[in-house]
C-alpha cells in the first residue's frame, strides 16, 4: 500500500510530496498546485494571446512583455519555446511593427510630400454655433534623408555598402629593396631621380 505525505518545504515554500512505497523505497517530487500552469494557461487563451500580440505590435520588447504578464523574462523565453501559440503571437505582432518601421525608414530615405492643413474656429451661421473651417492647405516636401539611405543600403546590400571593404590579394609580395645591396639601392635611386627630371 502507498502512503503519500504532503508537506511544505521550509525554505522554498513549494509543496512537495513524499511517496512511501510498500517495498520501503521512496520518491520525492513536486506537487502541481496550479501555480505555474495557472499562469501560462491564462496567456494561452484567445484573449491572452491577443494581448501578447498587441504588446509586440506596439513595439514592446520581450522583456517588457514579460513584465506586463507578471513573469520573469526567462519564463517567457521558456514558454515561447514550449508553446507554439505564444511564439506565433509574438512573431505576428513583431512582423506588423517591423513592416511599419521598414516602410517609415524607406519613406524617409526617399523623401515624401504631405498636405499641412490649417483650420480655424469660425462662427457657423447656419446652426448658430462654432465650427472648424479649413482656411489653408499647403503641400510640404520632406527631402530624402541621407542617413536613412545609408542605413537602408548597409543593411540591404552589405557587400556593396559596408564601411570596411576586404580586398584579397593572391600572389607574392616581394621586398626587393631589402634584398639589394647598398650599391644597388643607390643605383636604383639614381635611376628613379633621372626619370623624374
Backbone as CSV, one residue per row, in Angstrom:
resi,resn,N_x,N_y,N_z,CA_x,CA_y,CA_z,C_x,C_y,C_z
1,UNK,0.839,-1.182,0.000,0.000,0.000,0.000,0.886,1.248,0.000
2,UNK,0.515,2.288,-0.824,1.290,3.513,-0.909,0.738,4.573,0.029
3,UNK,1.637,5.313,0.634,1.248,6.391,1.531,1.840,7.682,0.970
4,UNK,1.027,8.712,0.800,1.514,9.985,0.276,1.431,11.018,1.377
5,UNK,2.526,11.645,1.651,2.592,12.683,2.677,2.827,14.028,2.005
6,UNK,2.015,14.999,2.274,2.229,16.342,1.753,2.847,17.194,2.852
7,UNK,3.804,17.964,2.493,4.356,18.913,3.444,4.904,20.112,2.694
8,UNK,5.030,21.212,3.385,5.529,22.437,2.772,7.022,22.531,3.039
9,UNK,7.780,22.760,1.956,9.223,22.904,2.095,9.500,24.158,2.912
10,UNK,10.313,24.085,3.966,10.510,25.224,4.862,11.219,26.425,4.214
11,UNK,12.106,26.196,3.224,12.855,27.309,2.623,12.205,27.848,1.352
12,UNK,11.742,26.966,0.491,11.254,27.382,-0.814,9.769,27.707,-0.818
13,UNK,9.021,27.234,0.140,7.587,27.479,0.154,6.864,26.746,-0.962
14,UNK,7.442,25.689,-1.499,6.839,24.905,-2.576,6.359,23.586,-1.983
15,UNK,5.192,23.142,-2.411,4.689,21.873,-1.892,5.425,20.702,-2.538
16,UNK,5.799,19.803,-1.723,6.435,18.581,-2.205,5.610,17.391,-1.706
17,UNK,5.767,16.301,-2.359,5.152,15.109,-1.801,6.213,14.040,-1.599
18,UNK,5.936,13.274,-0.621,6.847,12.169,-0.323,6.019,10.906,-0.418
19,UNK,6.370,10.075,-1.300,5.607,8.860,-1.514,6.400,7.692,-0.940
20,UNK,5.829,7.088,0.044,6.483,5.928,0.654,5.912,4.673,0.017
21,UNK,6.757,3.921,-0.565,6.316,2.712,-1.241,6.288,1.552,-0.262
22,UNK,5.420,0.630,-0.522,5.247,-0.525,0.363,6.539,-1.311,0.508
23,UNK,7.374,-1.255,-0.566,8.621,-2.013,-0.518,9.684,-1.306,0.322
24,UNK,9.399,-0.114,0.806,10.365,0.582,1.642,11.135,1.656,0.903
25,UNK,11.011,1.748,-0.449,11.688,2.791,-1.198,10.884,4.089,-1.137
26,UNK,11.462,5.214,-1.609,10.703,6.461,-1.616,11.044,7.281,-2.858
27,UNK,10.103,8.107,-3.257,10.298,9.006,-4.386,9.841,10.395,-3.960
28,UNK,10.574,11.397,-4.347,10.225,12.765,-3.972,10.025,13.576,-5.246
29,UNK,8.984,14.380,-5.306,8.720,15.220,-6.469,7.836,16.390,-6.081
30,UNK,7.591,17.317,-7.010,6.767,18.495,-6.739,5.295,18.161,-6.930
31,UNK,4.455,18.775,-6.128,3.019,18.695,-6.314,2.602,19.910,-7.119
32,UNK,1.855,19.717,-8.198,1.396,20.845,-9.003,0.126,21.387,-8.382
33,UNK,0.242,22.516,-7.716,-0.901,23.151,-7.074,-1.521,24.218,-7.986
34,UNK,-1.208,24.202,-9.282,-1.826,25.127,-10.219,-1.070,26.437,-10.378
35,UNK,0.050,26.623,-9.693,0.795,27.883,-9.750,1.258,28.223,-11.154
36,UNK,2.264,27.520,-11.661,2.823,27.844,-12.973,1.812,27.545,-14.071
37,UNK,1.114,26.401,-13.979,0.149,26.052,-15.013,-0.927,27.113,-15.088
38,UNK,-1.385,27.566,-13.940,-2.407,28.607,-13.905,-1.928,29.865,-14.593
39,UNK,-0.663,30.180,-14.447,-0.095,31.388,-15.061,-0.082,31.270,-16.575
40,UNK,0.519,30.203,-17.110,0.652,30.135,-18.563,-0.666,29.828,-19.246
41,UNK,-1.534,29.065,-18.614,-2.808,28.738,-19.265,-3.652,29.992,-19.460
42,UNK,-3.517,30.953,-18.563,-4.203,32.244,-18.691,-3.760,32.967,-19.963
43,UNK,-2.491,32.830,-20.336,-1.947,33.537,-21.503,-2.124,32.758,-22.795
44,UNK,-2.524,31.493,-22.702,-2.734,30.688,-23.909,-4.183,30.770,-24.397
45,UNK,-5.011,31.554,-23.728,-6.380,31.772,-24.200,-6.341,32.755,-25.361
46,UNK,-7.441,32.830,-26.119,-7.515,33.790,-27.233,-7.261,35.208,-26.729
47,UNK,-7.874,35.548,-25.610,-7.717,36.892,-25.053,-6.271,37.175,-24.652
48,UNK,-5.630,36.203,-24.001,-4.245,36.366,-23.581,-3.300,36.515,-24.763
49,UNK,-3.503,35.686,-25.796,-2.652,35.742,-26.988,-2.837,37.056,-27.741
50,UNK,-4.067,37.573,-27.757,-4.323,38.861,-28.411,-3.586,39.977,-27.681
51,UNK,-3.578,39.932,-26.345,-2.842,40.938,-25.562,-1.349,40.877,-25.887
52,UNK,-0.798,39.681,-25.891,0.637,39.499,-26.163,0.975,40.002,-27.567
53,UNK,0.154,39.635,-28.551,0.382,40.078,-29.922,0.300,41.606,-30.013
54,UNK,-0.655,42.180,-29.310,-0.811,43.638,-29.303,0.393,44.341,-28.711
55,UNK,0.913,43.813,-27.611,2.103,44.412,-26.995,3.289,44.346,-27.953
56,UNK,3.426,43.207,-28.640,4.522,43.075,-29.611,4.321,44.058,-30.758
57,UNK,3.074,44.203,-31.212,2.766,45.131,-32.300,3.014,46.578,-31.876
58,UNK,2.822,46.861,-30.593,3.074,48.213,-30.071,4.562,48.509,-29.929
59,UNK,5.402,47.496,-30.197,6.848,47.718,-30.183,7.513,47.365,-28.868
60,UNK,6.792,46.737,-27.943,7.407,46.352,-26.674,8.409,45.225,-26.903
61,UNK,9.486,45.228,-26.112,10.465,44.148,-26.180,9.919,42.945,-25.422
62,UNK,10.550,41.789,-25.618,10.128,40.592,-24.878,10.238,40.817,-23.374
63,UNK,11.258,41.550,-22.936,11.427,41.838,-21.512,10.244,42.649,-20.983
64,UNK,9.802,43.642,-21.763,8.665,44.468,-21.350,7.368,43.667,-21.366
65,UNK,7.215,42.789,-22.347,6.021,41.943,-22.419,5.960,41.022,-21.207
66,UNK,7.110,40.425,-20.840,7.164,39.554,-19.659,6.737,40.328,-18.414
67,UNK,7.210,41.551,-18.284,6.846,42.379,-17.129,5.340,42.633,-17.113
68,UNK,4.760,42.940,-18.281,3.308,43.146,-18.368,2.536,41.891,-17.981
69,UNK,3.108,40.735,-18.286,2.463,39.468,-17.959,2.646,39.090,-16.498
70,UNK,3.569,39.771,-15.813,3.833,39.467,-14.404,4.731,38.260,-14.215
71,UNK,5.600,38.007,-15.210,6.518,36.859,-15.128,7.928,37.335,-15.441
72,UNK,8.902,36.484,-15.154,10.300,36.787,-15.475,10.526,36.598,-16.975
73,UNK,11.496,37.329,-17.503,11.844,37.215,-18.927,12.246,35.779,-19.259
74,UNK,12.990,35.129,-18.368,13.416,33.747,-18.614,12.203,32.817,-18.722
75,UNK,11.159,33.097,-17.957,9.936,32.292,-18.025,9.261,32.481,-19.380
76,UNK,9.198,33.724,-19.850,8.610,33.981,-21.169,9.377,33.225,-22.248
77,UNK,10.709,33.237,-22.163,11.514,32.503,-23.156,11.189,31.013,-23.123
78,UNK,11.064,30.469,-21.932,10.743,29.042,-21.786,9.373,28.748,-22.385
79,UNK,8.373,29.568,-22.050,7.023,29.376,-22.576,6.993,29.555,-24.087
80,UNK,7.749,30.533,-24.599,7.792,30.783,-26.040,8.312,29.545,-26.771
81,UNK,9.328,28.890,-26.178,9.900,27.685,-26.792,8.970,26.481,-26.655
82,UNK,8.186,26.458,-25.588,7.333,25.316,-25.277,5.959,25.392,-25.956
83,UNK,5.411,26.604,-26.101,4.050,26.755,-26.603,4.061,27.519,-27.929
84,UNK,3.755,26.803,-29.016,3.825,27.406,-30.346,2.826,28.546,-30.524
85,UNK,1.687,28.491,-29.850,0.687,29.565,-29.980,1.242,30.881,-29.433
86,UNK,1.962,30.810,-28.329,2.551,32.015,-27.736,3.662,32.553,-28.634
87,UNK,4.494,31.657,-29.157,5.569,32.057,-30.063,4.999,32.710,-31.315
88,UNK,3.929,32.143,-31.859,3.305,32.685,-33.070,2.708,34.067,-32.815
89,UNK,2.103,34.266,-31.642,1.522,35.578,-31.302,2.610,36.645,-31.240
90,UNK,3.739,36.311,-30.630,4.858,37.260,-30.563,5.365,37.590,-31.967
91,UNK,5.521,36.555,-32.805,6.014,36.776,-34.166,5.062,37.629,-34.983
92,UNK,3.758,37.314,-34.910,2.771,38.075,-35.684,2.800,39.549,-35.296
93,UNK,2.832,39.823,-34.002,2.853,41.206,-33.544,4.110,41.938,-33.975
94,UNK,5.245,41.263,-33.894,6.515,41.896,-34.263,6.608,42.131,-35.759
95,UNK,6.036,41.234,-36.568,6.084,41.401,-38.021,5.368,42.681,-38.438
96,UNK,4.239,42.956,-37.793,3.468,44.160,-38.141,4.292,45.410,-37.870
97,UNK,4.834,45.531,-36.675,5.580,46.742,-36.315,6.882,46.826,-37.106
98,UNK,7.521,45.687,-37.362,8.753,45.695,-38.162,8.473,46.231,-39.562
99,UNK,7.366,45.812,-40.165,6.991,46.296,-41.505,6.705,47.797,-41.472
100,UNK,6.025,48.257,-40.426,5.729,49.689,-40.329,7.017,50.503,-40.226
101,UNK,7.962,50.006,-39.434,9.242,50.715,-39.287,10.014,50.684,-40.604
102,UNK,10.024,49.538,-41.272,10.694,49.442,-42.572,10.087,50.438,-43.561
103,UNK,8.767,50.498,-43.598,8.096,51.412,-44.518,8.408,52.867,-44.171
104,UNK,8.432,53.187,-42.882,8.748,54.557,-42.463,10.190,54.913,-42.826
105,UNK,11.111,53.959,-42.631,12.514,54.198,-42.988,12.659,54.415,-44.488
106,UNK,11.998,53.586,-45.272,12.063,53.733,-46.729,11.466,55.069,-47.165
107,UNK,10.334,55.422,-46.578,9.686,56.702,-46.900,10.630,57.861,-46.581
108,UNK,11.285,57.784,-45.434,12.218,58.840,-45.019,13.440,58.873,-45.942
109,UNK,13.910,57.703,-46.354,15.081,57.631,-47.236,14.784,58.231,-48.607
110,UNK,13.564,58.028,-49.105,13.208,58.500,-50.441,12.653,59.924,-50.450
111,UNK,12.210,60.397,-49.290,11.553,61.698,-49.223,10.077,61.545,-49.575
112,UNK,9.273,62.509,-49.183,7.841,62.414,-49.454,7.191,63.794,-49.351
113,UNK,5.947,63.878,-49.792,5.151,65.101,-49.713,3.944,64.842,-48.820
114,UNK,3.487,65.896,-48.181,2.264,65.793,-47.388,1.578,67.151,-47.369
115,UNK,0.273,67.140,-47.099,-0.503,68.376,-47.024,-0.633,68.813,-45.575
116,UNK,-0.239,70.045,-45.312,-0.420,70.637,-43.989,-1.717,71.447,-44.040
117,UNK,-2.667,71.052,-43.213,-3.985,71.674,-43.223,-4.118,72.580,-42.010
118,UNK,-4.506,73.850,-42.247,-4.741,74.793,-41.160,-6.246,74.984,-41.018
119,UNK,-6.748,74.837,-39.781,-8.170,75.022,-39.507,-8.318,76.138,-38.484
120,UNK,-9.397,76.899,-38.642,-9.684,77.973,-37.691,-11.114,77.837,-37.210
121,UNK,-11.320,78.233,-35.960,-12.650,78.214,-35.369,-13.418,79.441,-35.859
122,UNK,-14.545,79.202,-36.541,-15.357,80.299,-37.079,-16.814,80.102,-36.666
123,UNK,-17.566,81.156,-36.766,-18.982,81.105,-36.410,-19.758,80.369,-37.494
124,UNK,-20.613,79.432,-37.079,-21.458,78.672,-38.001,-22.790,79.408,-38.125
125,UNK,-22.977,80.115,-39.222,-24.162,80.940,-39.407,-25.426,80.099,-39.577
126,UNK,-25.302,78.894,-40.106,-26.472,78.032,-40.337,-27.010,77.457,-39.027
127,UNK,-26.120,76.983,-38.161,-26.535,76.307,-36.931,-26.403,77.182,-35.690
128,UNK,-25.825,78.344,-35.833,-25.706,79.271,-34.722,-24.646,78.911,-33.698
129,UNK,-23.693,78.121,-34.048,-22.611,77.749,-33.129,-21.260,78.084,-33.730
130,UNK,-20.263,77.319,-33.325,-18.914,77.485,-33.856,-18.523,76.190,-34.575
131,UNK,-17.665,76.329,-35.563,-17.173,75.145,-36.288,-15.743,75.396,-36.748
132,UNK,-15.056,74.307,-37.049,-13.697,74.395,-37.589,-13.780,74.406,-39.103
133,UNK,-13.205,75.438,-39.708,-13.159,75.540,-41.158,-11.711,75.446,-41.631
134,UNK,-11.504,74.747,-42.738,-10.172,74.682,-43.334,-9.903,76.037,-43.988
135,UNK,-8.831,76.691,-43.551,-8.508,78.007,-44.095,-7.320,77.977,-45.044
136,UNK,-6.485,76.937,-44.915,-5.295,76.900,-45.768,-4.791,75.465,-45.886
137,UNK,-4.390,75.070,-47.095,-3.772,73.764,-47.335,-2.456,74.031,-48.061
138,UNK,-1.353,73.605,-47.436,-0.028,73.801,-48.025,0.617,72.435,-48.213
139,UNK,1.081,72.169,-49.440,1.793,70.914,-49.693,3.256,71.121,-49.323
140,UNK,3.723,70.294,-48.388,5.114,70.386,-47.927,5.874,69.173,-48.450
141,UNK,7.184,69.357,-48.568,8.029,68.264,-49.054,9.128,67.986,-48.044
142,UNK,9.269,66.725,-47.692,10.353,66.293,-46.820,11.439,65.718,-47.727
143,UNK,12.610,66.315,-47.656,13.727,65.890,-48.507,14.209,64.494,-48.095
144,UNK,14.740,63.734,-49.046,15.303,62.420,-48.703,16.389,62.560,-47.632
145,UNK,16.420,61.605,-46.716,17.365,61.621,-45.606,18.547,60.705,-45.936
146,UNK,19.725,61.309,-46.047,20.927,60.557,-46.425,21.255,59.490,-45.381
147,UNK,21.076,59.801,-44.113,21.364,58.821,-43.058,20.463,57.605,-43.200
148,UNK,19.192,57.827,-43.480,18.258,56.714,-43.680,18.651,55.905,-44.918
149,UNK,19.115,56.583,-45.955,19.547,55.883,-47.165,20.751,54.992,-46.882
150,UNK,21.719,55.542,-46.157,22.926,54.774,-45.825,22.559,53.559,-44.981
151,UNK,21.710,53.774,-43.963,21.291,52.674,-43.092,20.603,51.581,-43.906
152,UNK,19.707,51.994,-44.789,18.975,51.038,-45.624,19.948,50.237,-46.492
153,UNK,20.852,50.939,-47.170,21.772,50.269,-48.085,22.754,49.352,-47.354
154,UNK,23.247,49.780,-46.201,24.184,48.934,-45.449,23.521,47.644,-44.994
155,UNK,22.224,47.702,-44.710,21.526,46.512,-44.255,20.994,45.663,-45.405
156,UNK,20.576,46.297,-46.479,20.016,45.554,-47.603,21.089,45.055,-48.572
157,UNK,22.196,45.805,-48.691,23.277,45.427,-49.613,24.612,45.552,-48.883
158,UNK,24.829,44.728,-47.874,26.028,44.888,-47.050,27.338,44.705,-47.802
159,UNK,27.362,43.856,-48.817,28.610,43.606,-49.537,29.068,44.877,-50.254
160,UNK,28.118,45.581,-50.883,28.471,46.781,-51.632,28.631,48.015,-50.751
161,UNK,27.936,48.058,-49.591,27.854,49.295,-48.827,28.490,49.242,-47.441
162,UNK,29.226,48.201,-47.121,29.853,48.179,-45.795,30.979,49.194,-45.752
163,UNK,31.268,49.698,-44.538,32.315,50.702,-44.356,33.694,50.133,-44.661
164,UNK,33.918,48.915,-44.238,35.237,48.300,-44.377,35.184,47.295,-45.526
165,UNK,35.925,47.541,-46.553,35.979,46.628,-47.684,37.156,45.676,-47.496
166,UNK,36.933,44.410,-47.798,38.019,43.447,-47.718,38.542,43.189,-49.117
167,UNK,39.841,43.312,-49.256,40.474,43.082,-50.546,41.379,41.877,-50.410
168,UNK,41.187,40.916,-51.304,42.033,39.729,-51.281,43.113,39.871,-52.347
169,UNK,44.291,39.449,-51.994,45.411,39.532,-52.916,46.004,38.136,-53.060
170,UNK,46.153,37.723,-54.282,46.786,36.428,-54.489,48.129,36.694,-55.164
171,UNK,49.042,35.890,-54.844,50.380,36.082,-55.407,51.368,36.374,-54.303
172,UNK,52.527,36.814,-54.706,53.613,37.030,-53.757,53.998,38.500,-53.758
173,UNK,54.270,39.021,-52.583,54.766,40.385,-52.471,56.240,40.271,-52.128
174,UNK,57.044,40.849,-52.981,58.485,40.749,-52.746,59.030,42.119,-52.367
175,UNK,59.854,42.131,-51.393,60.505,43.368,-50.958,61.915,43.359,-51.532
176,UNK,62.043,43.871,-52.728,63.338,43.824,-53.423,64.347,44.788,-52.817
177,UNK,63.839,45.830,-52.123,64.756,46.810,-51.528,65.595,46.157,-50.438
178,UNK,64.994,45.307,-49.636,65.722,44.646,-48.551,66.792,43.721,-49.115
179,UNK,66.496,43.111,-50.232,67.431,42.165,-50.822,68.563,42.843,-51.593
180,UNK,68.467,44.152,-51.816,69.500,44.883,-52.580,70.692,45.221,-51.687
181,UNK,71.808,45.289,-52.326,72.995,45.764,-51.608,72.920,47.287,-51.569
182,UNK,73.734,47.903,-50.762,73.751,49.361,-50.654,74.079,49.978,-52.006
183,UNK,75.000,49.388,-52.703,75.399,49.877,-54.024,74.225,49.813,-55.019
184,UNK,73.465,48.678,-55.011,72.298,48.519,-55.899,71.202,49.531,-55.565
185,UNK,70.993,49.800,-54.274,69.969,50.768,-53.856,70.299,52.167,-54.367
186,UNK,71.560,52.562,-54.218,71.966,53.896,-54.679,71.812,54.021,-56.193
187,UNK,72.100,52.952,-56.883,71.975,52.933,-58.336,70.494,53.087,-58.723
188,UNK,69.608,52.374,-58.016,68.161,52.426,-58.295,67.600,53.824,-57.991
189,UNK,68.066,54.446,-56.928,67.637,55.801,-56.567,68.031,56.777,-57.671
190,UNK,69.207,56.625,-58.182,69.675,57.497,-59.269,68.813,57.307,-60.518
191,UNK,68.445,56.077,-60.832,67.585,55.803,-61.991,66.219,56.471,-61.835
192,UNK,65.657,56.360,-60.630,64.322,56.945,-60.382,64.378,58.473,-60.435
193,UNK,65.464,59.056,-59.916,65.613,60.516,-59.979,65.717,60.973,-61.434
194,UNK,66.383,60.209,-62.240,66.556,60.549,-63.656,65.203,60.517,-64.373
195,UNK,64.327,59.609,-63.995,63.010,59.522,-64.610,62.139,60.712,-64.210
196,UNK,62.346,61.252,-63.044,61.559,62.382,-62.571,61.900,63.683,-63.287
197,UNK,63.104,63.790,-63.823,63.540,65.020,-64.496,62.992,65.161,-65.839
